[in-house]
Amino acid sequence: MAAHSPEYLVKFAPIDIGKLILESRTLRWSAPHLFNDPFELTHESQLNFDPQILLQAAIKMATAMIFAKDDPRGNTPLVNAIRRWRDEERFASPEEAYDVLKELLSQVVDQRLHTIEHMMTEWRKYARSLRICSFSGKPNNLASWQQYADQHQGIAIRFQAGEYTSLPHPEKVLYKGPRPEISTLRSEMSVIMASAHYVAQDHFEEKFTHKAQHRSHEEEWRCFHRVKEEPGGPIGPDSEWYSDMSFERSEVSAIYLGANTPANSKRELIELIKEHYDQAKIFQCKVVPGKFEIDFEKVSIK
């Protein structure tokens, strides 16, 4: 079931980046590799299996089906052949079946490899052209203040999200294992052995809304944008695969000053907000006595 789309999203940033966002009225949307996360899939990611592994897995599964206690289920040509071999008791041992299965399945795997090669070409195009902007759903997220707002010395900017805004279709990050793969050995085996309908391209975006469970405290939301890739691939080094996309001033509904934000930075920010975002509310973060929590106190500006 899809997550409920939030009315607001919060961007955490150090002081200098926060001021740049407000002054330029832009947010940076980056290609996946620019997050510098070794667990993030990128345009350079590879499959976790090769043709030999795929073939051996198919042979192993087919052998298990031949010598299993129960008849195999399904109505594919391969399953029907295995069912016939079982009825004929054609093979006395797995070793005897190996050469026949290798010859047969080599042709099946070779056909699938053409599809996989095309899928990988499509993946590289997708990952190169994808731009991601990350947010949190709540301004009191301590992990985001610590990691993304310079240990509570930065700011958090609350944006309106949803239809008719610059953040129309946010996706909630799910925290669970195992780690995403472009395509799995299990998925490919389901096609080879059971003729399952599986198109990896239909699941590309899902790979970027799935993180390890130990990061669940971040409560991340992501927005996605695709840029048009020129013939021959992207222009420029991959360090420049980002887009600075503008937002409307009216989309900024609140700005939160960190619990440790320096006084001089606060003054500069308040003047900037008064001049360009007078519709936005300003809040000062306060540590709740006796608790590992923060609360907010509205800042009056005149």
C-alpha positions as CSV (number, residue, x, y, z in Angstrom):
1,M,0.0,0.0,0.0
2,A,1.4,3.4,-1.0
3,A,2.4,5.8,1.8
4,H,0.2,8.8,2.3
5,S,1.6,11.8,0.5
6,P,2.7,14.4,3.0
7,E,1.5,18.0,3.0
8,Y,4.9,19.3,3.9
9,L,8.5,18.1,3.5
10,V,11.5,19.4,5.5
11,K,15.0,20.1,4.1
12,F,17.8,20.1,6.7
13,A,21.0,22.0,5.8
14,P,24.1,23.6,7.3
15,I,23.9,27.4,7.6
16,D,25.8,28.2,4.4
17,I,23.8,25.7,2.3
18,G,20.5,26.8,3.9
19,K,21.2,30.5,3.0
20,L,22.1,29.5,-0.5
21,I,18.8,27.6,-0.9
22,L,16.8,30.6,0.3
23,E,18.8,33.2,-1.7
24,S,18.9,31.3,-5.0
25,R,15.4,29.8,-4.5
26,T,16.7,26.5,-5.8
27,L,17.1,23.0,-4.4
28,R,19.8,20.7,-5.7
29,W,18.7,17.4,-7.2
30,S,21.5,14.9,-7.6
31,A,22.2,11.7,-9.5
32,P,22.4,8.7,-7.2
33,H,26.2,8.4,-7.2
34,L,26.6,11.9,-5.8
35,F,25.1,10.8,-2.5
36,N,28.4,9.0,-1.9
37,D,26.6,6.1,-0.3
38,P,28.3,2.8,-1.0
39,F,24.9,1.0,-0.6
40,E,23.2,3.2,-3.2
41,L,22.8,1.8,-6.6
42,T,24.3,3.9,-9.4
43,H,25.0,3.9,-13.1
44,E,28.1,1.9,-12.4
45,S,26.4,-0.8,-10.4
46,Q,26.6,-4.4,-11.7
47,L,24.5,-7.5,-11.3
48,N,25.5,-9.9,-8.5
49,F,25.6,-12.8,-10.8
50,D,27.2,-13.7,-14.1
51,P,26.1,-16.0,-17.0
52,Q,28.0,-19.0,-15.5
53,I,26.3,-18.5,-12.1
54,L,22.9,-18.2,-13.8
55,L,23.5,-21.4,-15.8
56,Q,24.6,-23.4,-12.8
57,A,21.7,-22.2,-10.8
58,A,19.3,-23.3,-13.5
59,I,20.9,-26.7,-13.8
60,K,20.8,-27.1,-10.0
61,M,17.1,-26.2,-9.9
62,A,16.2,-28.4,-12.8
63,T,18.1,-31.4,-11.3
64,A,16.2,-30.9,-8.0
65,M,12.9,-30.9,-9.9
66,I,13.8,-34.2,-11.7
67,F,14.6,-36.0,-8.5
68,A,12.1,-34.4,-6.2
69,K,9.5,-36.4,-4.4
70,D,6.6,-34.6,-6.0
71,D,5.9,-33.8,-9.6
72,P,6.9,-30.2,-10.7
73,R,4.1,-27.7,-11.1
74,G,3.7,-25.5,-14.1
75,N,3.0,-25.9,-17.8
76,T,6.2,-24.5,-19.4
77,P,8.2,-26.4,-22.1
78,L,11.0,-27.0,-19.5
79,V,8.6,-28.3,-16.8
80,N,6.8,-30.5,-19.3
81,A,10.2,-32.0,-20.4
82,I,11.2,-32.6,-16.8
83,R,7.8,-34.2,-16.1
84,R,8.3,-36.5,-19.1
85,W,11.9,-37.5,-18.0
86,R,10.5,-38.3,-14.5
87,D,7.8,-40.6,-16.0
88,E,10.4,-42.3,-18.2
89,E,13.0,-42.5,-15.4
90,R,15.5,-41.3,-17.9
91,F,18.2,-40.3,-15.4
92,A,19.4,-42.5,-12.6
93,S,21.5,-39.8,-10.9
94,P,22.1,-36.0,-11.0
95,E,25.5,-36.6,-12.6
96,E,23.8,-38.5,-15.4
97,A,21.4,-35.6,-16.0
98,Y,24.0,-32.9,-15.9
99,D,25.2,-32.9,-19.5
100,V,21.7,-33.0,-21.0
101,L,20.6,-30.2,-18.7
102,K,23.6,-28.1,-19.4
103,E,23.1,-28.3,-23.2
104,L,19.4,-27.5,-23.0
105,L,19.6,-24.8,-20.4
106,S,22.6,-23.1,-22.0
107,Q,20.3,-22.2,-24.9
108,V,17.6,-20.9,-22.6
109,V,20.1,-18.9,-20.5
110,D,21.7,-17.4,-23.7
111,Q,18.3,-16.2,-24.8
112,R,17.7,-14.6,-21.4
113,L,21.1,-12.9,-21.4
114,H,20.1,-10.8,-24.4
115,T,17.2,-9.5,-22.4
116,I,19.5,-8.9,-19.4
117,E,22.0,-7.0,-21.5
118,H,19.2,-4.7,-22.8
119,M,18.0,-4.2,-19.2
120,M,21.4,-3.2,-18.1
121,T,21.7,-0.6,-20.9
122,E,18.3,0.8,-19.8
123,W,19.5,0.8,-16.2
124,R,22.6,2.9,-17.0
125,K,20.5,5.4,-18.9
126,Y,18.0,5.6,-16.0
127,A,20.6,6.0,-13.3
128,R,22.4,8.7,-15.3
129,S,19.3,10.7,-15.9
130,L,17.7,10.3,-12.5
131,R,17.8,13.3,-10.1
132,I,16.9,12.9,-6.4
133,C,16.1,15.4,-3.7
134,S,15.9,14.1,-0.1
135,F,13.8,15.4,2.7
136,S,12.5,14.4,6.1
137,G,8.8,14.3,7.0
138,K,9.1,16.2,10.3
139,P,11.1,19.1,11.6
140,N,11.9,17.4,15.0
141,N,13.9,14.6,13.4
142,L,17.0,14.5,15.6
143,A,19.0,12.3,13.3
144,S,18.5,14.8,10.4
145,W,19.5,17.7,12.7
146,Q,22.6,15.9,13.7
147,Q,23.7,14.6,10.3
148,Y,22.4,17.1,7.8
149,A,22.1,20.3,9.7
150,D,25.7,20.5,11.1
151,Q,24.9,19.0,14.5
152,H,22.0,21.3,15.2
153,Q,23.9,24.4,14.1
154,G,22.1,24.7,10.8
155,I,18.5,25.2,9.7
156,A,15.5,23.2,8.5
157,I,13.2,24.6,5.7
158,R,9.6,23.3,5.5
159,F,8.3,23.2,2.0
160,Q,4.7,22.6,0.8
161,A,4.5,19.3,-1.1
162,G,2.0,17.7,-3.4
163,E,0.2,18.6,-6.6
164,Y,0.8,22.1,-8.0
165,T,4.1,22.5,-6.1
166,S,7.7,21.8,-7.1
167,L,7.6,18.6,-5.0
168,P,4.5,16.9,-6.5
169,H,5.1,13.2,-5.9
170,P,7.2,12.4,-2.9
171,E,8.0,8.8,-2.1
172,K,8.6,7.5,1.4
173,V,11.8,5.5,1.9
174,L,11.2,2.0,3.2
175,Y,13.7,0.5,5.7
176,K,14.1,-3.2,5.3
177,G,16.4,-6.0,4.1
178,P,17.9,-7.3,1.9
179,R,19.7,-4.6,0.0
180,P,18.2,-3.7,-3.4
181,E,19.7,-5.1,-6.6
182,I,19.1,-4.1,-10.2
183,S,17.8,-7.6,-10.8
184,T,18.2,-10.7,-8.6
185,L,19.2,-14.2,-9.4
186,R,15.9,-15.4,-8.0
187,S,13.9,-13.1,-10.3
188,E,15.9,-14.2,-13.3
189,M,15.4,-17.8,-12.3
190,S,11.7,-17.4,-12.1
191,V,11.7,-16.3,-15.8
192,I,14.1,-19.1,-17.0
193,M,12.5,-21.9,-15.0
194,A,8.8,-20.9,-14.8
195,S,8.4,-18.4,-17.6
196,A,7.3,-15.7,-15.1
197,H,6.5,-12.3,-16.3
198,Y,9.2,-10.1,-14.9
199,V,10.5,-6.8,-16.3
200,A,13.2,-5.2,-14.2
201,Q,12.7,-1.8,-15.8
202,D,9.2,-1.6,-14.1
203,H,11.0,-1.6,-10.7
204,F,13.9,0.8,-11.2
205,E,12.5,3.6,-9.1
206,E,11.8,1.2,-6.2
207,K,15.6,0.6,-5.9
208,F,15.9,4.2,-4.6
209,T,13.2,4.0,-2.0
210,H,14.7,1.2,0.0
211,K,17.4,1.5,2.6
212,A,18.9,-0.5,5.5
213,Q,16.7,-0.8,8.6
214,H,19.3,0.8,10.9
215,R,18.7,4.1,9.1
216,S,14.9,4.1,9.8
217,H,15.3,7.0,12.3
218,E,15.9,9.3,9.4
219,E,12.3,8.9,8.1
220,E,13.4,10.0,4.7
221,W,11.2,11.0,1.8
222,R,12.5,11.4,-1.8
223,C,11.4,13.3,-4.8
224,F,12.5,12.2,-8.3
225,H,13.0,14.0,-11.6
226,R,14.4,12.7,-14.9
227,V,16.5,14.9,-17.1
228,K,16.6,14.4,-20.9
229,E,19.8,12.6,-21.9
230,E,21.4,13.8,-25.1
231,P,22.3,11.2,-27.8
232,G,25.6,9.6,-26.9
233,G,25.1,10.0,-23.2
234,P,25.4,12.8,-20.7
235,I,27.7,15.7,-21.3
236,G,30.4,16.6,-18.7
237,P,32.0,14.7,-15.9
238,D,29.7,12.7,-13.6
239,S,30.5,15.1,-10.7
240,E,28.3,17.6,-12.5
241,W,25.2,15.3,-12.9
242,Y,22.9,17.5,-10.8
243,S,20.1,20.0,-11.4
244,D,19.5,23.1,-9.4
245,M,15.7,23.4,-9.6
246,S,13.7,26.4,-8.6
247,F,10.7,26.6,-6.3
248,E,8.2,29.3,-5.6
249,R,8.8,31.5,-2.6
250,S,5.2,30.8,-1.4
251,E,6.2,27.1,-1.0
252,V,8.4,27.9,2.0
253,S,6.0,27.7,4.9
254,A,8.4,27.6,7.9
255,I,12.0,27.9,8.8
256,Y,13.5,26.3,11.9
257,L,16.7,27.6,13.5
258,G,18.8,24.9,15.1
259,A,19.3,24.6,18.9
260,N,23.0,25.4,18.4
261,T,22.7,27.9,15.5
262,P,25.1,30.8,16.1
263,A,23.4,34.1,17.1
264,N,25.0,36.1,14.2
265,S,23.8,33.5,11.7
266,K,20.3,33.7,13.1
267,R,20.2,37.5,12.7
268,E,21.3,37.2,9.1
269,L,18.7,34.5,8.4
270,I,15.9,36.4,10.0
271,E,16.7,39.5,7.8
272,L,16.8,37.3,4.7
273,I,13.5,35.7,5.6
274,K,11.9,39.1,6.4
275,E,13.0,40.4,3.0
276,H,12.1,37.4,0.8
277,Y,9.8,35.0,2.7
278,D,7.6,37.2,4.9
279,Q,4.8,34.6,4.6
280,A,7.0,31.9,6.3
281,K,6.9,31.3,10.1
282,I,10.2,31.2,12.0
283,F,10.8,28.8,14.9
284,Q,13.7,28.4,17.3
285,C,14.5,24.8,18.4
286,K,14.7,24.3,22.1
287,V,16.0,21.2,24.0
288,V,13.2,19.7,26.1
289,P,14.5,19.6,29.8
290,G,15.2,16.0,30.9
291,K,14.5,14.5,27.5
292,F,16.3,13.6,24.3
293,E,13.8,15.7,22.4
294,I,13.4,19.2,20.9
295,D,10.5,21.6,20.8
296,F,9.9,24.7,18.9
297,E,9.3,28.3,20.0
298,K,7.9,30.8,17.5
299,V,10.1,33.7,16.7
300,S,8.3,37.1,16.4
301,I,9.7,39.4,13.8
302,K,8.7,43.1,13.4
